[in-house]
């Protein structure tokens, strides 16, 4: 443990939703939810205005819509989020050579390694101001002598706050907090501790290491006891390179319904892809983890032809893997992961889709040729062929960037029944823009690149 609060943890506030609000003047101060908009979609981020209604990340999008029906529901724009993240990480990189990104919107910084003579609080205030000026977004910062406490402190500072944990005050901060604040304490462990009469971090510390080892096992019990005392000697690692991305859930009641198991697996697959994209990565191998009612655990994996971060591909692969697993006696835990990670590229994202599309095009061409041959054989006099099927309609998604030849830049508010509604506004506008409706195939309307948040 350090004798000064020189480990900084920065967490952008409601990052995806905040980027959307910054780029869309009409949504500022309004509830915004970003994530998958399909029937199995999952919330990636909700603005603080949406969180008031109970919406939170990893929630099923259908549930979020019931809680906040008047919120704006938008697709994620990861290209824009990555550009903003690069700006933020560049600012952090000027503070120290030791910056450990955890995701697009979160990182640890070792200020001691930066050799600054400024007080840590002054450095934190300055970096928050620089990020606000460069992106228009707010960030919460925690400063402490360890990574554990710095992360807890930044969470306490949300939104748009700064919390400093001075040496010697760690227990005063931790003791009254619920035990779930500690890393590794999920719903199942939290419930296990609650049944033992342990509900706060202070009560974890009072229980003692031996009792925790009896309750949770040697490794978990000893780790939890150290964290309850505020002890954490993990260094900030600049070249942090994850080998895999995964998510898992333990269920309070074993799942026996096959449809429910598949639904939970779909939800986990979508959450896994959100984390994969946050890290700017793609992966080739999909892994599922299934723990049965008797605590026996098995994994199944499938390696794809190319790296992907497509939620549909990960979801369908996970389903195929599940088909080979007997879940009739009950499932206690499910997990979905992606390994064989690669740097995110546009080619990676569309590699499998392109291969599949090429196969389908070739198959369709063969079918058309066969049908034409049949028609010629059946009608040698060459009567006119039936009219071709109409072209497939353009699909516009809420939140998508567009440009109109007359009205300029805007974004899709919604579409349906052959019409698309667009709000024409730019990030620099001070008032909401006008709304106009077009035919979905209007030739003057086209998809566009996101505009920068700050000129």
C-alpha positions, 0 to 999 in steps of 0.5 A: 500500500502506498503512502500517498494517493497516487493511483488514479482511476478514471471512469467516464460518466454513462459513456455511450449515452453521454456521447449520444447526448453530446452529439444530439442537442435534442437529447441533452437532459433526456433519458437515453438508452444505448444497446441492441434494439432487437427482441433479445437486445441488451442495454449497454449504457443508460444515461442518468436520466434513464437510470432514475427509472431503474434502467441499467446496463446488462438489462434486457432491452424489452424490460428497459422499454417497460420501465422508461417508455419515453426514453430514446433507444439508440443503436451503439456507434462504436466507431465514434466511441473509439475516437472519443476514447482515443482522445481521453486515453491520449490525455491520460498518457501525458500524465504517466507512462503507466496507463492501464485501460480497462475498457473504452471509458475506464483506466488506471493511471500510476501518477507516481511513475509520471514523476509529477510534483503536483499534488494528486488532487490538482492533477486529477482536477486538471485532467478532468477539465482537459477531458471536458474541453476536448470531448464535452464529456464529464468523468469521475475520478478516484485517487487512492494508494491502491487500485481497489480503493481508487476504483471504489472512490471513483464510483463514489464520485459519480457522476462528475466527481472526485474522491480522494482516499487519504492513507489511513482513511481506508477502513472509514470508507469501506466499513459501512459499504455493502459487501457487493462493492468488493470485486468478485462478490456477485449475487450468489456470494453476496447471498451466501454472506448474508445468510451468515449475517455478513452484509457490510465490508466492515462485517467481512473484516470482523468475521476474520479470515478463517471464517471466510475461508470456511464459508467461501473456500481458501482462495476466495475467502482469503482474497475477500478478507484482504480486500475488506481491510483495504489491502491491494498491492496490484500494480498498474500495468501499461501493456495489459492484454486480455487473452479472452473476454467473458461474462457469466451469471450464477442463478439463485434458483437452478434453471430447468426450463430449456427455453429459459436456459437458451434465453439466458445464454442469448443475453450473456452472449450479447453482454459478452459482445458489448465487452468485446467491443468496448475493448476494441477487439474481435475473437475467433473462438466462442466458449460456453460454460455450464455449471450443473445443479451438482456443481459439475462444470463443463465447457464447450467451444467452437472456432470460427473461420475469422474473428468477429464481434457480431452479436448474431454470430456469437449468439448463434454459435453459443446456441449450437454449443448448448445443443450438445449439453444436457441441462434437464437436471438444472443449471446453476451457472452459465457463461459465454466467452470469446477467446483468440482475440484480435485487434478490431478491424472492419474486415474482422467484423464483416469477414464471416458475413461477407463469406456467407453473403458470397455463398448465398449470392452464388446459391441464388445465382445457381437457383435463378439459372436453374429456374431460367432453364426450366422456363425455357424448356417449358416455354420454347416460344420465349414469352416474357418472363414474370416481373422481377421482385422489387429491390429490398427496402433500405433499413434505417436504425434509431441513432444512425448518422445520415446526411440529406443533400438539402438539409445536411447532417442528422440522425434517424429517430425512427422508421417504419411503414416505408417512412423514416424520420430524421432530426437534422442537428449537429453536436455544435448546435445549441438548440434541437434541430428540426424533424422531417420525414422521408420515404425510406428509399429517398435517393437524397438521404444516405448513411454518413460518418459521425461528426466530431463532438468538439470542432 
